[in-house]
């Protein structure tokens, strides 16, 4: 297993500085939220994309990929009742696939809770079919670009669409593309009061990425209540070789402390 950190908690930092800090701290990679460095992926030139990729290479870390995909520009929604909104979202999603590939990333985490909610007058089934169409089309491009789109089940306090791993896997199986897989997130699974080691074992076939955090929205370890021992054991048991990526939603006591303490805790469990 490898370790990565999500960049949005480094508020006000240049990406170059995030990469250098992550490398010095002991991370293998950094996971990027596009809204932190551009309003729209369309606005980011090839030269700017190359500059970001090369900054990570110089620092000695991988750009793992992208998450928080549809925060900006405003008005995106994968299963909106208006077909023009769905089409605009689909085309922007494809541009994000290209951006991820240009940055040297491999993983795209599809969370975007507000941009996937079932909206009236749609039924859940209609929204499901619209989302499936978008995911399938974008996964076909991702396959060409060497990128994997990972569907993230998010708890019911965040969205009314795909809340538990069983639902995510149902979508993954129906889309049926090799570049469309699963990410599991400790915060959402613990909030749904799921058996996290059990979910890992049950869905190992599709597991591509893993977000390490806590039910209290903070970093794994001393900050929270989730026992990571059985989680790490389950990941080892299923042969998970991907990233443990620390993603927090509460940025106190600061990015440096969170990054160091979270990594120390995970390495202690993974490496003994």
C-alpha positions in Angstrom: 0.0 0.0 0.0 1.1 3.6 -0.7 0.2 6.8 1.0 -1.2 10.0 -0.4 -2.6 13.3 0.9 -5.4 15.4 -0.6 -4.4 19.0 -1.4 -7.4 21.0 -0.5 -6.5 21.3 3.2 -3.3 23.2 2.2 -5.3 26.4 1.8 -3.2 29.2 0.2 -0.3 26.9 -0.6 1.2 26.7 -4.1 1.0 23.2 -5.6 4.8 23.1 -5.8 5.0 23.6 -2.1 2.4 20.9 -1.4 4.3 18.4 -3.5 7.6 19.2 -1.8 6.1 19.0 1.7 4.4 15.7 0.9 7.6 14.2 -0.4 9.6 15.3 2.6 7.0 14.0 5.0 7.1 10.5 3.4 4.1 10.4 1.1 4.2 8.7 -2.3 1.5 10.9 -3.9 -0.8 13.9 -3.8 -4.5 13.8 -4.8 -5.7 17.0 -6.4 -9.0 18.8 -6.2 -9.3 20.8 -9.5 -11.2 23.7 -8.0 -8.1 24.5 -5.9 -6.0 25.5 -9.0 -8.5 26.3 -11.8 -12.1 27.4 -12.1 -12.5 25.3 -15.2 -10.3 22.5 -16.7 -10.9 24.1 -20.1 -8.9 27.1 -19.0 -5.8 25.1 -18.1 -3.4 25.1 -21.1 -1.1 22.3 -22.0 1.8 24.3 -20.8 0.1 24.8 -17.4 -0.7 21.1 -17.1 2.9 20.2 -18.0 4.1 22.6 -15.3 2.0 21.0 -12.6 3.1 17.5 -13.7 6.8 18.4 -13.8 6.6 20.1 -10.4 5.4 16.8 -8.9 8.1 14.9 -10.7 10.8 17.2 -9.4 9.5 16.9 -5.8 9.5 13.1 -6.2 5.8 12.4 -5.7 3.1 11.1 -8.0 -0.1 13.0 -8.8 -2.4 10.2 -7.8 -5.4 11.8 -9.6 -8.3 14.0 -9.1 -11.3 14.3 -6.7 -14.0 16.8 -5.9 -14.6 16.8 -9.7 -17.7 19.0 -10.2 -17.3 21.7 -7.6 -16.6 24.2 -10.4 -17.6 25.6 -12.8 -21.1 26.0 -11.3 -24.2 24.3 -12.7 -22.9 20.8 -13.4 -25.1 17.8 -12.6 -24.7 14.2 -13.9 -28.4 13.3 -13.8 -30.2 16.6 -14.1 -33.7 16.6 -15.5 -32.5 19.1 -18.2 -30.7 17.2 -21.0 -28.6 20.2 -21.8 -27.2 20.3 -18.2 -26.4 16.5 -18.5 -24.7 17.0 -21.8 -22.6 20.0 -20.5 -21.7 17.9 -17.4 -20.7 14.9 -19.5 -18.5 16.9 -21.7 -16.8 18.6 -18.8 -16.3 15.3 -17.1 -14.5 14.1 -20.2 -12.2 17.2 -20.1 -11.4 16.2 -16.5 -10.4 12.8 -17.7 -8.0 14.4 -20.2 -6.7 16.7 -17.4 -6.1 13.8 -15.1 -4.1 12.0 -17.9 -2.2 15.1 -18.8 -1.1 15.5 -15.1 0.1 11.9 -15.0 -2.7 10.9 -12.7 -4.5 7.6 -12.8 -7.5 7.8 -10.4 -10.5 10.0 -10.6 -12.8 9.9 -7.5 -16.4 10.6 -8.3 -18.0 12.0 -5.1 -19.7 15.3 -6.0 -22.7 14.7 -3.7 -24.7 17.8 -4.7 -24.0 17.2 -8.4 -25.6 13.8 -8.3 -28.6 14.2 -6.1 -31.9 12.9 -7.5 -33.9 16.1 -8.4 -37.6 16.4 -9.0 -39.5 15.4 -11.1 -37.2 12.5 -11.8 -37.6 9.1 -10.1 -34.6 7.4 -8.6 -34.7 4.9 -11.6 -34.6 7.7 -14.1 -31.7 9.4 -12.4 -29.9 6.1 -12.2 -30.2 5.6 -16.0 -29.0 9.1 -16.7 -26.0 8.7 -14.4 -25.2 5.3 -15.9 -25.2 6.8 -19.4 -22.7 9.5 -18.3 -20.5 7.1 -16.4 -20.3 4.6 -19.3 -19.4 7.3 -21.8 -16.8 8.9 -19.6 -15.3 5.5 -18.6 -14.8 4.6 -22.3 -12.6 7.7 -22.7 -10.9 7.0 -19.4 -10.0 3.6 -20.6 -8.3 5.2 -23.7 -6.4 7.6 -21.5 -5.2 5.1 -18.9 -7.4 6.6 -16.2 -9.8 4.8 -13.8 -13.0 6.5 -12.6 -13.8 5.5 -9.1 -17.4 5.8 -7.8 -17.6 6.8 -4.2 -20.6 5.9 -2.1 -21.4 8.8 0.2 -23.6 8.8 3.3 -27.2 10.0 3.3 -26.3 13.3 5.0 -24.4 14.2 1.8 -26.6 12.9 -1.0 -29.7 10.9 -1.8 -28.0 8.9 -4.6 -25.7 5.9 -4.0 -25.0 5.9 -0.3 -23.5 2.4 0.4 -21.0 0.2 -1.4 -23.7 -2.3 -2.5 -25.4 0.5 -4.5 -22.1 1.7 -6.0 -21.1 -1.9 -7.1 -24.5 -2.3 -8.7 -23.8 0.8 -10.8 -20.3 -0.5 -11.6 -21.6 -3.8 -12.7 -24.2 -2.2 -14.9 -21.7 0.2 -16.5 -19.4 -2.8 -17.0 -16.3 -0.9 -18.1 -12.8 -1.8 -16.9 -12.1 1.9 -16.2 -15.0 2.2 -13.8 -14.3 0.9 -10.3 -14.9 1.6 -6.6 -13.5 3.9 -3.9 -14.3 3.3 -0.3 -14.3 6.2 2.2 -14.0 5.6 6.0 -15.9 8.7 6.9 -19.0 7.8 4.8 -18.9 4.1 5.8 -18.6 4.8 9.5 -21.4 7.4 9.3 -23.6 4.8 7.7 -22.5 2.5 10.5 -21.3 -0.2 8.2 -18.9 -3.0 9.0 -15.9 -1.5 7.2 -13.7 -4.6 7.1 -16.6 -6.6 5.9 -17.3 -4.1 3.1 -13.7 -4.2 2.0 -13.7 -8.0 1.8 -17.1 -8.1 0.1 -16.2 -5.7 -2.7 -12.4 -6.3 -3.0 -12.9 -7.2 -6.7 -13.7 -3.7 -7.6 -11.7 -1.7 -5.0 -9.3 0.7 -6.7 -8.8 3.6 -4.2 -9.3 4.2 -0.4 -9.9 7.4 1.5 -8.6 7.4 5.1 -10.4 9.7 7.5 -12.7 9.4 10.5 -16.4 9.6 11.4 -15.7 13.1 12.9 -14.4 14.3 9.5 -10.8 14.5 10.7 -7.6 12.5 10.1 -7.1 8.9 10.9 -5.6 8.1 14.3 -5.6 10.1 17.6 -8.2 12.5 16.3 -11.1 10.1 16.1 -13.0 7.0 17.1 -12.6 4.6 14.2 -10.4 1.6 14.9 -8.2 1.3 11.9 -6.5 -2.0 12.9 -9.2 -4.3 11.5 -9.5 -2.0 8.4 -5.8 -2.3 7.5 -5.9 -6.1 8.2 -8.8 -6.4 5.8 -7.0 -4.4 3.1 -3.9 -6.6 3.5 -6.1 -9.8 3.4 -7.6 -8.8 0.0 -4.2 -7.8 -1.4 -5.0 -4.1 -1.8 -2.0 -2.4 -3.4 -3.4 1.0 -4.0 -3.3 4.3 -2.2 -4.4 5.1 1.4 -5.3 8.7 0.7 -5.9 11.0 3.7 -8.9 13.3 3.0 -10.2 15.5 5.8 -13.0 18.0 6.0 -11.9 19.8 9.2 -8.6 21.5 8.6 -7.6 22.1 12.3 -4.9 21.7 13.7 -3.3 22.6 10.4 -2.1 20.7 7.3 1.4 20.0 8.5 0.2 18.4 11.7 -2.6 16.5 10.0 -0.3 15.2 7.3 2.4 14.0 9.7 0.1 12.5 12.4 -2.1 10.8 9.9 0.8 9.2 8.0 2.5 8.2 11.3 -0.6 6.4 12.4 -1.2 4.6 9.1 2.4 3.5 8.6 2.5 2.1 12.2 -0.5 -0.1 11.3 0.6 -1.1 7.8 4.3 -1.6 8.4 4.3 -2.5 12.1 
